[in-house]
Amino acid sequence: MAEPGRPTPQPVAEGDRPRFQDRTDDYPRQDVNPFIHEHRNFAPILLPADQAWTFRGRWSEAFDGRDAPLHLEIGSGNGFFLAEYARRNPDLNVLGIELRYKRTVLCARKIQAAGATANARIARYHAAYLDDLFEPGSLATIHVHHPDPWPKERHEKNRLISRWFLEDVVRYLKPGGEFRLKSDFRPNIDRVEELLGDPAAPPLPLRVSGRSDDVTTGPAPWPDDIETNYQSKFRKRGLPVYAIALNREA
């Protein structure tokens, strides 16, 4: 039965994993999506779903034993941010999750091109199943860039920016950890503050530490911002990109 608001079914039994599963190697129509098979050729920097969940509680092993703060990007797209963020921060372990096979391959290629193969990994997984991947309090920072807006009310169940997702942010961030969101759709940013201020829901230990109404013309609410692919496109069109940062309180 599905947990309220989540876009995909959750298991009935606690600890029933994995919730999200990859296609098998005997997928009958390779011609439909060749990346289904190709994405398995980029080990160890690309983790198919049937491998990614096995690193729960031992992510340093996925980074060849590197014991470093773990930063997560949800929805890594083509990998522009993931690869550059890892390159600039060699003292971190940087993990991206992405649902589409082709994009995981593009991310892996970006990681290779950036020379970030020691501290960057991309996994094919669904953001609704973070508990498959992480133990509570195991992430130092969570990044989300340009999530699908799903502006119509009937699409509410598809929205990443939701109460269940903020509860996941609280669950998996360390105390003092940070959640960073950038979006070209301002209601995504406003929605975060609305959800945090909802008097009908129990309060969440998240505090807004900064907000920007346009990171293309001014500073982001965090240091050393990296321009994403979408951000570049909107800047060139003279359109704003909004941002908000939240801190996980103790």
C-alpha positions as CSV (number, residue, x, y, z in Angstrom):
1,M,0.0,0.0,0.0
2,A,1.3,3.4,-0.9
3,E,2.3,5.9,1.8
4,P,0.2,9.1,1.4
5,G,1.6,11.3,-1.3
6,R,4.4,9.1,-2.4
7,P,4.4,8.5,-6.2
8,T,5.3,4.8,-6.0
9,P,4.2,1.9,-3.7
10,Q,5.9,1.3,-0.4
11,P,6.2,-2.1,1.2
12,V,3.8,-3.2,3.9
13,A,6.5,-4.8,6.0
14,E,9.2,-2.6,7.6
15,G,12.6,-3.3,6.2
16,D,11.3,-5.1,3.1
17,R,14.0,-4.2,0.6
18,P,14.7,-3.4,-2.2
19,R,11.6,-1.5,-3.0
20,F,12.9,-0.4,-6.4
21,Q,14.3,-2.9,-8.8
22,D,16.2,-2.6,-12.1
23,R,15.4,-4.5,-15.3
24,T,17.3,-7.7,-15.7
25,D,20.0,-8.4,-18.3
26,D,17.6,-10.5,-20.3
27,Y,15.4,-7.5,-21.2
28,P,13.9,-8.7,-24.5
29,R,14.0,-5.4,-26.5
30,Q,17.6,-4.1,-26.4
31,D,16.8,-1.9,-29.4
32,V,14.2,0.0,-27.5
33,N,16.7,1.4,-25.0
34,P,20.3,0.3,-25.5
35,F,21.3,2.2,-22.3
36,I,19.5,-0.5,-20.3
37,H,22.5,-2.7,-21.0
38,E,25.1,0.0,-21.5
39,H,24.7,1.5,-18.1
40,R,26.1,-1.7,-16.6
41,N,29.4,-1.1,-18.4
42,F,30.6,1.8,-16.2
43,A,31.5,0.1,-12.9
44,P,32.4,1.1,-10.3
45,I,31.3,4.7,-10.9
46,L,27.8,3.7,-12.1
47,L,25.7,1.6,-9.8
48,P,22.7,-0.2,-11.2
49,A,19.7,-0.4,-8.9
50,D,20.3,-4.0,-8.0
51,Q,23.8,-3.0,-6.7
52,A,23.1,0.4,-5.3
53,W,20.8,-0.6,-2.4
54,T,23.4,-3.1,-1.1
55,F,25.6,-0.2,0.0
56,R,23.2,1.0,2.6
57,G,25.2,1.6,5.7
58,R,28.5,1.1,4.0
59,W,28.8,3.8,1.3
60,S,32.5,4.3,1.9
61,E,33.0,0.9,0.3
62,A,31.4,2.2,-2.9
63,F,34.1,4.8,-2.9
64,D,36.9,2.3,-2.5
65,G,37.1,2.7,1.2
66,R,37.2,6.5,1.3
67,D,35.7,7.7,4.6
68,A,34.4,11.1,3.8
69,P,31.2,13.2,4.3
70,L,28.5,11.9,1.9
71,H,26.7,14.4,-0.3
72,L,23.7,13.4,-2.4
73,E,22.3,14.9,-5.6
74,I,18.7,13.7,-6.4
75,G,18.0,13.8,-10.1
76,S,21.5,14.3,-11.5
77,G,20.2,14.7,-15.1
78,N,23.2,14.8,-17.5
79,G,25.7,15.1,-14.8
80,F,27.0,18.7,-15.2
81,F,26.6,19.5,-11.5
82,L,27.5,16.1,-10.1
83,A,30.9,15.9,-11.9
84,E,31.9,19.5,-11.3
85,Y,30.9,19.4,-7.6
86,A,32.9,16.3,-7.1
87,R,35.9,17.8,-9.0
88,R,35.8,21.0,-6.8
89,N,35.4,19.0,-3.6
90,P,37.8,16.1,-3.6
91,D,37.4,15.8,0.2
92,L,33.8,14.7,-0.2
93,N,32.1,11.5,-1.4
94,V,29.5,12.7,-3.9
95,L,26.6,10.4,-5.0
96,G,24.0,11.2,-7.6
97,I,20.8,9.2,-8.1
98,E,19.0,9.3,-11.5
99,L,16.1,7.3,-12.8
100,R,16.7,7.3,-16.6
101,Y,19.2,4.8,-18.0
102,K,20.6,7.2,-20.6
103,R,21.2,9.9,-18.0
104,T,23.1,7.6,-15.7
105,V,25.4,6.8,-18.6
106,L,25.8,10.6,-19.4
107,C,26.6,11.2,-15.7
108,A,29.2,8.5,-15.7
109,R,30.9,9.9,-18.8
110,K,30.9,13.4,-17.2
111,I,32.5,12.0,-14.0
112,Q,35.2,10.4,-16.2
113,A,35.8,13.6,-18.1
114,A,36.1,15.6,-15.0
115,G,38.7,13.3,-13.5
116,A,36.4,12.7,-10.5
117,T,36.3,8.9,-10.5
118,A,37.7,8.7,-7.0
119,N,35.0,10.6,-5.2
120,A,31.9,10.6,-7.5
121,R,29.3,7.9,-8.1
122,I,26.0,7.8,-9.9
123,A,23.3,5.3,-9.1
124,R,20.1,4.4,-10.9
125,Y,17.4,4.7,-8.3
126,H,14.1,6.3,-7.4
127,A,13.9,9.3,-5.0
128,A,10.9,7.8,-3.2
129,Y,13.0,4.9,-1.9
130,L,15.8,6.7,-0.1
131,D,15.5,4.3,2.8
132,D,16.7,1.5,0.6
133,L,19.9,3.5,0.2
134,F,20.6,5.3,3.4
135,E,20.5,4.9,7.1
136,P,19.1,7.8,9.1
137,G,21.5,10.7,9.7
138,S,24.0,9.5,7.1
139,L,24.0,12.4,4.7
140,A,25.9,15.7,5.1
141,T,24.1,17.6,2.3
142,I,21.2,16.9,-0.1
143,H,21.0,18.8,-3.4
144,V,17.9,19.0,-5.7
145,H,18.0,20.9,-9.0
146,H,15.0,21.8,-11.1
147,P,12.6,19.1,-10.1
148,D,9.6,18.6,-12.4
149,P,7.0,21.3,-11.4
150,W,3.8,19.2,-11.9
151,P,1.8,22.4,-11.6
152,K,-1.7,21.0,-11.9
153,E,-3.4,19.9,-8.8
154,R,-4.3,16.5,-10.1
155,H,-0.5,15.9,-10.4
156,E,0.0,16.5,-6.7
157,K,1.1,12.8,-6.2
158,N,4.0,13.2,-8.6
159,R,5.6,16.2,-6.9
160,L,9.0,15.7,-5.3
161,I,8.6,18.8,-3.2
162,S,6.1,17.5,-0.8
163,R,5.6,16.7,2.9
164,W,6.9,13.1,2.6
165,F,10.0,14.3,0.9
166,L,10.8,16.9,3.6
167,E,10.3,14.2,6.1
168,D,12.9,12.1,4.2
169,V,15.3,15.1,4.2
170,V,14.9,15.3,8.0
171,R,15.4,11.5,8.4
172,Y,18.6,11.2,6.3
173,L,20.4,14.5,7.0
174,K,22.8,14.6,9.9
175,P,22.1,17.3,12.5
176,G,23.6,20.4,11.1
177,G,23.3,19.1,7.5
178,E,21.9,21.2,4.7
179,F,19.3,20.8,2.0
180,R,19.8,22.9,-1.1
181,L,17.1,23.4,-3.8
182,K,17.3,25.3,-7.1
183,S,14.3,25.6,-9.4
184,D,13.2,27.7,-12.4
185,F,9.6,27.2,-11.0
186,R,9.2,29.6,-8.2
187,P,6.2,27.7,-6.6
188,N,8.7,24.9,-5.8
189,I,10.6,27.3,-3.6
190,D,7.5,28.8,-2.1
191,R,6.1,25.4,-1.5
192,V,9.0,24.4,0.8
193,E,8.2,27.3,3.1
194,E,4.5,26.6,3.0
195,L,5.1,23.0,4.0
196,L,7.4,24.0,6.8
197,G,4.8,26.5,8.1
198,D,1.8,24.3,7.8
199,P,0.0,24.6,11.2
200,A,-2.0,21.4,10.5
201,A,1.2,19.2,10.4
202,P,3.8,18.4,13.1
203,P,6.8,20.8,12.9
204,L,9.9,19.6,11.2
205,P,13.4,20.4,12.5
206,L,14.3,22.3,9.4
207,R,15.2,26.0,9.3
208,V,15.4,28.3,6.3
209,S,19.0,29.5,6.2
210,G,18.9,31.4,3.0
211,R,16.8,32.2,-0.1
212,S,17.5,33.8,-3.5
213,D,15.1,35.1,-6.0
214,D,17.6,34.7,-8.9
215,V,20.9,32.9,-8.7
216,T,21.7,33.9,-12.3
217,T,22.1,37.6,-11.3
218,G,23.0,37.3,-7.7
219,P,24.6,35.0,-5.1
220,A,23.1,31.7,-4.1
221,P,22.3,31.1,-0.4
222,W,25.4,28.9,-0.2
223,P,29.1,29.5,-1.2
224,D,30.7,28.4,-4.4
225,D,27.5,27.8,-6.4
226,I,27.8,25.7,-9.5
227,E,25.7,26.5,-12.5
228,T,23.6,23.6,-13.6
229,N,22.7,22.9,-17.2
230,Y,19.2,24.2,-16.8
231,Q,20.4,27.2,-14.9
232,S,22.7,28.1,-17.9
233,K,19.7,27.9,-20.3
234,F,17.6,30.1,-18.2
235,R,20.4,32.7,-17.7
236,K,20.9,32.9,-21.4
237,R,17.2,33.6,-21.8
238,G,17.2,36.3,-19.1
239,L,15.0,34.2,-16.9
240,P,15.4,33.7,-13.1
241,V,16.4,30.6,-11.2
242,Y,15.3,30.5,-7.5
243,A,17.0,28.8,-4.6
244,I,16.5,28.0,-1.0
245,A,18.7,26.4,1.7
246,L,17.5,24.6,4.8
247,N,19.5,23.5,7.8
248,R,18.7,20.3,9.8
249,E,18.4,21.2,13.4
250,A,19.6,18.9,16.2
